[in-house]
Amino acid sequence: MAAQPARARSSSTAPLLSIGQVLARLTPEFPDLTPSKLRFLEEQRLVSPARTESGYRKFCASDLERLRLILSTQRDHYLPLKVIRGYLEDLDAGLSPTLPGGVTLGPTMLSVPRRLSKDELLREASASTSLLHDAISASIILPADYYGEESLQVLRALVELQRSGIEPRHLRGFRGAAERELGLIESALVPLSRRKDASSRAKASDMAVEIAGQLEVVRGSLIRSALGRLTT
């Protein structure tokens, strides 16, 4: 996916976007996105924005969709960029690839992120106001004016857990465990974090996602092992 001159891609009716405009559209869904991260993704051959004659990067609508897919996959599935790059290369070749674990990404991955009001969130999750309040009090869901897809999925899970007698207050330890895992990740990133160049900061961001994914694998294995003891 080679970069094209900006004038070669400007025939579309949609205007090309600067880095600042891309950040303005994507940071509400991906708060950690920075200009350094965008440049790093380009260095890793995941996205190839056009260039003006002066060398400025310009992103088209398909670039924006591609970035949303990359960032969503990295965040939601904890996959390293080399795996995502291979997936995208197969897509570009007209194939129908799957990600590790059989994950497939449908068209919704490329759509505009959903923003749900409190009432919409409660309605779609079939949850009570008190359950959402308890989830916020237990720091499982953060309070917000609008909620995204992840909050909806968490609230739906809490609805099901409540039917088994598990309330948000029983899950307070999850926040503490998450903070401890964050401490482990921060410790592992110290060598990169000490460097001040943009490339190192972007690599640290990618490495953090990879480490989180590996911790998720270990956690899942421990839970499955414990479940096995319960049923024997």
C-alpha angles and dihedrals in degrees: 000000000000123000116258130208111266093240089055091060099036094089089090116096090233113089120241115250131226122225089261092053092048090052091049090055099042108033094075086066097030108034093177093060113117137169087258091056091050091050090047092053088052091049088052090054094242095122131017113198121193120257128224119225086263091055099253117146117244124189126206127205093269090052089054091050091047092051091050090052092048095048094043092050092048093048100040101036101029092229123160118245093247089062092047090048091054090049092051093047089055090049090050088052090057096254128133102232129180128215124236111294091031093282114163125191116219130198091275088073088069098046128102109280115259121247113198126192118223092262092048091048093052093046096049093045092044086229133147124242089242092056091053090047091051091048091053091046089052090049091240093120120028117228115253143158089239131021131213135218093276093058089049092053092047092049091049089052090050090053090056093044091051089058087060092050096260112132129191090254088063088059099055089110090064091072091051091049090050090051091051090051089050088054090054091050093048090051091052091050096051095103092053095038091059090062114085101201119112094238093057092050091051092048089050090055092052092045090052091057091048093051091048089053092052091049088052090055092051093046092050092049092051092050093048090048091051091048089053091058090051093057097046 
